[in-house]
Amino acid sequence: EDGETYSTVLEEQIPTSPKRDPIIRKVEATFEKQTIAFIKISATNRGILPEWHIRKGDAWLFVDEVSVK
């Protein structure tokens, strides 16, 4: 309600595979209906990409679509 205090409704560790990791991931959460004013989404990338990766070095994380129904 205040934009500073949040309740966790989903915490998920998404595993990555060495070379066959999909580029796009869909993550869904279902929880009890509630009245809310703010939504906070946090995500962390994998850190450093492996040496074999075409873009080796720092990993990037892009989130371009969030849908709330």
Buried (B, 14 or more C-beta within 10 A) or exposed (E): EEEEEEEEEEEEEEEEEEEEEEEEEEEEEEEEEEEEEEEEEEEEEEEEBEEEEEEEEEBEEEEEEEEEE
